[in-house]
Amino acid sequence: MQHDVVNSTASPLAMILAAGRGERMRPLTDQTPKPLLKVAGKPLIVYHLESLVEAGIRRFVINHAHLGEQIVDYLGDGSRWRVEIRYSAEPEGALETGGGIFNALPLLGPEPFWVVNGDIWTDYRFRLPVLPAGSLAHLVLVNNPPHHPDGDFLLRPGGRVDDADGERLTYSGIGIYHPALFDGCSGGAFPLAPLLRDAMQRGEVSGEHHAGRWFDIGTPQRLAELDILLRSGDAAGA
């Protein structure tokens, strides 16, 4: 089914996903939520805020569950960055990516919005959240890291993304989504990937390849490696 996707740049918005427990990061995440872990003296989530603000984003929704009050206390209402931050609280255990976004839709409104995983670092340059015609989602894909060598999705010439066999890239945890992607969903925990695959079959997912720096902060070792790179200036200048 073809959707009439209407884009608006009047008041762009981004959602940062910050509700995960971070089991693989323990014991670091026993006392600190993963998005507040610091690299080069700055919490991961703040790098996202600053990059999105640079692109003109002024409204944010952040979901939280595990130790979520620490995220609220640290970021507050966003006035430190001259933005507006609203929060989407989730039960302990969280709602997975799809359920978390669906739960926050009343705060996100009717227009396309950025979604960014709170536990990554990247030098990707954000822009206003505009979807290509006919797309319900636009994914930023990256080169496959050593811990995920087979990738996730295929990026076709012309910018369409699908789940076919071929030379796949890894989904970065960064995308633009239209609320219509979640039509027919109901509350509770559910993953995002099945919704994306269904939309891919309809030809409604576009994408791009970011060949720059990207780190999935899934282990304490990767956090330490990124900290060294940022402090040395190697990643910051890439």
Short mmCIF file of the C-alpha atoms (twelve columns), coordinates in Angstrom:
data_MODEL
# 
_entry.id   MODEL 
# 
loop_
_atom_site.group_PDB 
_atom_site.id 
_atom_site.type_symbol 
_atom_site.label_atom_id 
_atom_site.label_alt_id 
_atom_site.label_comp_id 
_atom_site.label_asym_id 
_atom_site.label_seq_id 
_atom_site.Cartn_x 
_atom_site.Cartn_y 
_atom_site.Cartn_z 
_atom_site.pdbx_PDB_model_num 
ATOM 1   C CA . MET A 1   0.000  0.000   0.000  1 
ATOM 2   C CA . GLN A 2   1.338  3.420   -0.944 1 
ATOM 3   C CA . HIS A 3   1.415  5.972   1.865  1 
ATOM 4   C CA . ASP A 4   1.244  9.704   1.431  1 
ATOM 5   C CA . VAL A 5   4.383  10.704  3.309  1 
ATOM 6   C CA . VAL A 6   4.356  14.338  4.272  1 
ATOM 7   C CA . ASN A 7   7.601  15.838  5.527  1 
ATOM 8   C CA . SER A 8   7.834  18.958  7.631  1 
ATOM 9   C CA . THR A 9   10.905 20.895  8.712  1 
ATOM 10  C CA . ALA A 10  8.981  23.398  10.816 1 
ATOM 11  C CA . SER A 11  9.847  21.771  14.136 1 
ATOM 12  C CA . PRO A 12  12.137 18.780  13.577 1 
ATOM 13  C CA . LEU A 13  12.376 16.129  16.251 1 
ATOM 14  C CA . ALA A 14  14.630 13.226  17.252 1 
ATOM 15  C CA . MET A 15  14.212 10.278  19.598 1 
ATOM 16  C CA . ILE A 16  17.234 8.879   21.409 1 
ATOM 17  C CA . LEU A 17  16.836 5.303   22.612 1 
ATOM 18  C CA . ALA A 18  18.151 5.047   26.154 1 
ATOM 19  C CA . ALA A 19  16.100 2.304   27.823 1 
ATOM 20  C CA . GLY A 20  18.374 -0.721  27.413 1 
ATOM 21  C CA . ARG A 21  19.786 -2.558  30.404 1 
ATOM 22  C CA . GLY A 22  23.288 -2.925  28.956 1 
ATOM 23  C CA . GLU A 23  23.882 -6.459  30.225 1 
ATOM 24  C CA . ARG A 24  27.105 -6.909  28.255 1 
ATOM 25  C CA . MET A 25  28.470 -3.701  29.799 1 
ATOM 26  C CA . ARG A 26  28.176 -4.924  33.352 1 
ATOM 27  C CA . PRO A 27  29.461 -4.095  35.910 1 
ATOM 28  C CA . LEU A 28  29.696 -0.571  34.443 1 
ATOM 29  C CA . THR A 29  25.921 -0.421  33.932 1 
ATOM 30  C CA . ASP A 30  25.027 -1.721  37.391 1 
ATOM 31  C CA . GLN A 31  25.168 1.848   38.685 1 
ATOM 32  C CA . THR A 32  25.087 3.939   35.501 1 
ATOM 33  C CA . PRO A 33  22.745 3.669   32.483 1 
ATOM 34  C CA . LYS A 34  24.734 2.920   29.333 1 
ATOM 35  C CA . PRO A 35  23.947 6.236   27.540 1 
ATOM 36  C CA . LEU A 36  25.530 8.106   30.464 1 
ATOM 37  C CA . LEU A 37  28.813 6.192   30.283 1 
ATOM 38  C CA . LYS A 38  31.541 8.656   29.420 1 
ATOM 39  C CA . VAL A 39  34.095 8.688   26.636 1 
ATOM 40  C CA . ALA A 40  36.684 11.440  26.645 1 
ATOM 41  C CA . GLY A 41  34.872 12.925  29.645 1 
ATOM 42  C CA . LYS A 42  31.468 13.248  27.991 1 
ATOM 43  C CA . PRO A 43  28.407 10.933  28.202 1 
ATOM 44  C CA . LEU A 44  27.590 9.066   24.999 1 
ATOM 45  C CA . ILE A 45  24.107 10.559  24.822 1 
ATOM 46  C CA . VAL A 46  25.486 14.106  24.903 1 
ATOM 47  C CA . TYR A 47  27.462 13.491  21.719 1 
ATOM 48  C CA . HIS A 48  24.135 12.696  20.022 1 
ATOM 49  C CA . LEU A 49  22.435 15.776  21.429 1 
ATOM 50  C CA . GLU A 50  25.216 18.034  20.228 1 
ATOM 51  C CA . SER A 51  25.359 16.481  16.746 1 
ATOM 52  C CA . LEU A 52  21.597 16.701  16.289 1 
ATOM 53  C CA . VAL A 53  21.478 20.278  17.564 1 
ATOM 54  C CA . GLU A 54  24.136 21.179  15.007 1 
ATOM 55  C CA . ALA A 55  21.769 19.836  12.328 1 
ATOM 56  C CA . GLY A 56  18.926 22.053  13.517 1 
ATOM 57  C CA . ILE A 57  17.037 19.614  15.754 1 
ATOM 58  C CA . ARG A 58  15.519 21.373  18.742 1 
ATOM 59  C CA . ARG A 59  12.996 18.865  20.129 1 
ATOM 60  C CA . PHE A 60  13.927 15.522  21.625 1 
ATOM 61  C CA . VAL A 61  12.167 12.509  23.089 1 
ATOM 62  C CA . ILE A 62  14.257 10.132  25.203 1 
ATOM 63  C CA . ASN A 63  12.938 6.817   26.459 1 
ATOM 64  C CA . HIS A 64  14.330 5.268   29.601 1 
ATOM 65  C CA . ALA A 65  13.891 2.313   31.954 1 
ATOM 66  C CA . HIS A 66  16.973 0.969   33.777 1 
ATOM 67  C CA . LEU A 67  18.245 3.740   36.101 1 
ATOM 68  C CA . GLY A 68  16.256 6.141   33.969 1 
ATOM 69  C CA . GLU A 69  15.993 8.739   36.695 1 
ATOM 70  C CA . GLN A 70  19.719 9.364   36.279 1 
ATOM 71  C CA . ILE A 71  19.179 10.280  32.620 1 
ATOM 72  C CA . VAL A 72  16.355 12.665  33.534 1 
ATOM 73  C CA . ASP A 73  18.423 14.224  36.317 1 
ATOM 74  C CA . TYR A 74  21.462 14.705  34.071 1 
ATOM 75  C CA . LEU A 75  19.749 16.083  30.966 1 
ATOM 76  C CA . GLY A 76  16.799 17.827  32.605 1 
ATOM 77  C CA . ASP A 77  14.503 19.732  30.272 1 
ATOM 78  C CA . GLY A 78  17.282 20.315  27.738 1 
ATOM 79  C CA . SER A 79  17.735 24.006  28.461 1 
ATOM 80  C CA . ARG A 80  21.499 23.513  28.864 1 
ATOM 81  C CA . TRP A 81  21.591 22.795  25.115 1 
ATOM 82  C CA . ARG A 82  18.782 25.246  24.287 1 
ATOM 83  C CA . VAL A 83  16.461 22.407  23.290 1 
ATOM 84  C CA . GLU A 84  13.277 20.804  24.614 1 
ATOM 85  C CA . ILE A 85  13.564 17.269  26.007 1 
ATOM 86  C CA . ARG A 86  10.562 15.104  26.866 1 
ATOM 87  C CA . TYR A 87  10.768 11.636  28.341 1 
ATOM 88  C CA . SER A 88  9.005  8.365   27.603 1 
ATOM 89  C CA . ALA A 89  9.242  6.161   30.688 1 
ATOM 90  C CA . GLU A 90  9.136  2.395   30.223 1 
ATOM 91  C CA . PRO A 91  8.706  -0.464  32.700 1 
ATOM 92  C CA . GLU A 92  11.741 -2.281  34.074 1 
ATOM 93  C CA . GLY A 93  12.940 -4.557  31.298 1 
ATOM 94  C CA . ALA A 94  11.993 -1.942  28.673 1 
ATOM 95  C CA . LEU A 95  9.866  -2.399  25.535 1 
ATOM 96  C CA . GLU A 96  12.507 -3.252  22.911 1 
ATOM 97  C CA . THR A 97  13.154 -0.878  20.045 1 
ATOM 98  C CA . GLY A 98  9.831  -1.184  18.224 1 
ATOM 99  C CA . GLY A 99  7.745  -1.086  21.378 1 
ATOM 100 C CA . GLY A 100 9.729  1.829   22.742 1 
ATOM 101 C CA . ILE A 101 9.196  3.962   19.653 1 
ATOM 102 C CA . PHE A 102 5.514  2.991   19.466 1 
ATOM 103 C CA . ASN A 103 5.056  3.905   23.137 1 
ATOM 104 C CA . ALA A 104 6.549  7.345   22.444 1 
ATOM 105 C CA . LEU A 105 4.475  8.148   19.334 1 
ATOM 106 C CA . PRO A 106 2.111  10.502  21.233 1 
ATOM 107 C CA . LEU A 107 5.190  12.627  22.010 1 
ATOM 108 C CA . LEU A 108 6.661  12.315  18.531 1 
ATOM 109 C CA . GLY A 109 3.747  13.661  16.523 1 
ATOM 110 C CA . PRO A 110 2.677  13.031  12.905 1 
ATOM 111 C CA . GLU A 111 5.873  13.919  11.016 1 
ATOM 112 C CA . PRO A 112 9.071  11.937  10.269 1 
ATOM 113 C CA . PHE A 113 11.639 11.915  13.074 1 
ATOM 114 C CA . TRP A 114 15.178 10.742  13.712 1 
ATOM 115 C CA . VAL A 115 15.774 7.710   15.920 1 
ATOM 116 C CA . VAL A 116 19.275 7.171   17.317 1 
ATOM 117 C CA . ASN A 117 20.528 4.387   19.559 1 
ATOM 118 C CA . GLY A 118 21.934 5.890   22.734 1 
ATOM 119 C CA . ASP A 119 24.789 3.392   22.951 1 
ATOM 120 C CA . ILE A 120 26.678 4.194   19.751 1 
ATOM 121 C CA . TRP A 121 29.190 6.871   18.745 1 
ATOM 122 C CA . THR A 122 29.550 8.194   15.220 1 
ATOM 123 C CA . ASP A 123 30.826 11.104  13.187 1 
ATOM 124 C CA . TYR A 124 27.739 10.890  10.946 1 
ATOM 125 C CA . ARG A 125 26.468 14.366  10.056 1 
ATOM 126 C CA . PHE A 126 22.753 14.620  10.758 1 
ATOM 127 C CA . ARG A 127 20.332 16.736  8.763  1 
ATOM 128 C CA . LEU A 128 16.652 17.579  9.036  1 
ATOM 129 C CA . PRO A 129 14.491 14.414  9.124  1 
ATOM 130 C CA . VAL A 130 13.099 14.336  5.587  1 
ATOM 131 C CA . LEU A 131 12.126 11.011  3.996  1 
ATOM 132 C CA . PRO A 132 12.528 10.234  0.288  1 
ATOM 133 C CA . ALA A 133 9.236  9.937   -1.584 1 
ATOM 134 C CA . GLY A 134 7.484  6.643   -0.918 1 
ATOM 135 C CA . SER A 135 9.582  5.745   2.116  1 
ATOM 136 C CA . LEU A 136 8.370  5.019   5.621  1 
ATOM 137 C CA . ALA A 137 11.924 4.560   6.874  1 
ATOM 138 C CA . HIS A 138 15.412 5.670   5.893  1 
ATOM 139 C CA . LEU A 139 18.308 3.710   7.397  1 
ATOM 140 C CA . VAL A 140 21.921 4.729   7.857  1 
ATOM 141 C CA . LEU A 141 24.082 1.684   7.123  1 
ATOM 142 C CA . VAL A 142 27.757 1.238   7.967  1 
ATOM 143 C CA . ASN A 143 30.584 -1.147  7.137  1 
ATOM 144 C CA . ASN A 144 30.309 -4.434  9.012  1 
ATOM 145 C CA . PRO A 145 32.289 -4.375  12.273 1 
ATOM 146 C CA . PRO A 146 34.349 -7.412  13.349 1 
ATOM 147 C CA . HIS A 147 31.681 -8.501  15.837 1 
ATOM 148 C CA . HIS A 148 28.950 -8.435  13.144 1 
ATOM 149 C CA . PRO A 149 30.658 -9.569  9.930  1 
ATOM 150 C CA . ASP A 150 27.545 -10.675 8.016  1 
ATOM 151 C CA . GLY A 151 25.728 -7.353  8.243  1 
ATOM 152 C CA . ASP A 152 21.969 -6.760  8.269  1 
ATOM 153 C CA . PHE A 153 20.584 -5.375  5.014  1 
ATOM 154 C CA . LEU A 154 21.401 -4.920  1.346  1 
ATOM 155 C CA . LEU A 155 21.643 -1.390  -0.054 1 
ATOM 156 C CA . ARG A 156 20.580 -1.353  -3.690 1 
ATOM 157 C CA . PRO A 157 21.823 1.103   -6.317 1 
ATOM 158 C CA . GLY A 158 19.364 3.950   -6.159 1 
ATOM 159 C CA . GLY A 159 19.127 3.856   -2.380 1 
ATOM 160 C CA . ARG A 160 16.515 1.180   -1.628 1 
ATOM 161 C CA . VAL A 161 17.174 -1.225  1.242  1 
ATOM 162 C CA . ASP A 162 16.036 -4.829  1.354  1 
ATOM 163 C CA . ASP A 163 16.613 -8.120  3.135  1 
ATOM 164 C CA . ALA A 164 17.854 -10.071 0.105  1 
ATOM 165 C CA . ASP A 165 21.047 -12.073 -0.112 1 
ATOM 166 C CA . GLY A 166 24.123 -10.192 -1.186 1 
ATOM 167 C CA . GLU A 167 26.799 -7.941  0.205  1 
ATOM 168 C CA . ARG A 168 25.084 -6.630  3.296  1 
ATOM 169 C CA . LEU A 169 25.875 -3.643  5.459  1 
ATOM 170 C CA . THR A 170 25.181 -3.176  9.156  1 
ATOM 171 C CA . TYR A 171 22.309 -1.058  10.433 1 
ATOM 172 C CA . SER A 172 23.923 1.705   12.456 1 
ATOM 173 C CA . GLY A 173 21.089 2.311   14.906 1 
ATOM 174 C CA . ILE A 174 20.357 5.603   13.114 1 
ATOM 175 C CA . GLY A 175 17.278 6.133   10.988 1 
ATOM 176 C CA . ILE A 176 14.422 8.401   10.006 1 
ATOM 177 C CA . TYR A 177 10.960 6.958   10.580 1 
ATOM 178 C CA . HIS A 178 7.431  7.953   9.709  1 
ATOM 179 C CA . PRO A 179 4.756  7.182   12.337 1 
ATOM 180 C CA . ALA A 180 2.813  5.259   9.664  1 
ATOM 181 C CA . LEU A 181 5.476  2.541   9.878  1 
ATOM 182 C CA . PHE A 182 3.807  1.552   13.162 1 
ATOM 183 C CA . ASP A 183 0.241  1.399   11.843 1 
ATOM 184 C CA . GLY A 184 -1.462 -1.685  13.224 1 
ATOM 185 C CA . CYS A 185 0.919  -2.110  16.151 1 
ATOM 186 C CA . SER A 186 -0.283 -2.417  19.712 1 
ATOM 187 C CA . GLY A 187 1.398  -1.681  23.025 1 
ATOM 188 C CA . GLY A 188 3.982  -3.863  24.677 1 
ATOM 189 C CA . ALA A 189 7.503  -5.018  23.917 1 
ATOM 190 C CA . PHE A 190 8.348  -5.851  20.310 1 
ATOM 191 C CA . PRO A 191 11.381 -5.513  18.019 1 
ATOM 192 C CA . LEU A 192 11.711 -3.030  15.181 1 
ATOM 193 C CA . ALA A 193 13.332 -5.345  12.607 1 
ATOM 194 C CA . PRO A 194 10.139 -7.216  11.545 1 
ATOM 195 C CA . LEU A 195 8.392  -3.906  10.805 1 
ATOM 196 C CA . LEU A 196 11.345 -2.815  8.690  1 
ATOM 197 C CA . ARG A 197 11.456 -6.103  6.789  1 
ATOM 198 C CA . ASP A 198 7.739  -5.880  6.021  1 
ATOM 199 C CA . ALA A 199 8.227  -2.336  4.743  1 
ATOM 200 C CA . MET A 200 11.227 -3.466  2.678  1 
ATOM 201 C CA . GLN A 201 9.044  -6.031  0.912  1 
ATOM 202 C CA . ARG A 202 6.752  -3.161  -0.081 1 
ATOM 203 C CA . GLY A 203 9.691  -1.066  -1.287 1 
ATOM 204 C CA . GLU A 204 9.172  1.530   1.447  1 
ATOM 205 C CA . VAL A 205 12.648 1.601   3.028  1 
ATOM 206 C CA . SER A 206 15.473 3.734   1.680  1 
ATOM 207 C CA . GLY A 207 19.001 4.009   2.975  1 
ATOM 208 C CA . GLU A 208 22.481 5.424   2.708  1 
ATOM 209 C CA . HIS A 209 25.993 4.179   3.422  1 
ATOM 210 C CA . HIS A 210 28.007 6.066   6.016  1 
ATOM 211 C CA . ALA A 211 31.654 5.177   5.444  1 
ATOM 212 C CA . GLY A 212 32.954 7.242   8.349  1 
ATOM 213 C CA . ARG A 213 33.502 6.415   12.003 1 
ATOM 214 C CA . TRP A 214 30.927 4.377   13.907 1 
ATOM 215 C CA . PHE A 215 31.225 2.466   17.169 1 
ATOM 216 C CA . ASP A 216 28.719 0.108   18.746 1 
ATOM 217 C CA . ILE A 217 29.482 0.402   22.454 1 
ATOM 218 C CA . GLY A 218 28.536 -3.164  23.329 1 
ATOM 219 C CA . THR A 219 31.379 -4.116  25.644 1 
ATOM 220 C CA . PRO A 220 33.655 -2.361  28.156 1 
ATOM 221 C CA . GLN A 221 36.572 -3.039  25.794 1 
ATOM 222 C CA . ARG A 222 34.907 -1.121  22.936 1 
ATOM 223 C CA . LEU A 223 34.121 1.737   25.323 1 
ATOM 224 C CA . ALA A 224 37.776 1.892   26.365 1 
ATOM 225 C CA . GLU A 225 38.960 1.772   22.732 1 
ATOM 226 C CA . LEU A 226 36.685 4.671   21.786 1 
ATOM 227 C CA . ASP A 227 37.847 6.657   24.807 1 
ATOM 228 C CA . ILE A 228 41.471 6.279   23.686 1 
ATOM 229 C CA . LEU A 229 40.629 7.304   20.111 1 
ATOM 230 C CA . LEU A 230 38.674 10.385  21.132 1 
ATOM 231 C CA . ARG A 231 41.290 11.518  23.612 1 
ATOM 232 C CA . SER A 232 43.988 11.128  20.965 1 
ATOM 233 C CA . GLY A 233 41.908 13.016  18.399 1 
ATOM 234 C CA . ASP A 234 41.957 10.129  15.896 1 
ATOM 235 C CA . ALA A 235 38.169 9.644   15.824 1 
ATOM 236 C CA . ALA A 236 37.210 13.276  16.296 1 
ATOM 237 C CA . GLY A 237 38.965 14.321  13.131 1 
ATOM 238 C CA . ALA A 238 37.811 11.456  10.950 1 
# 
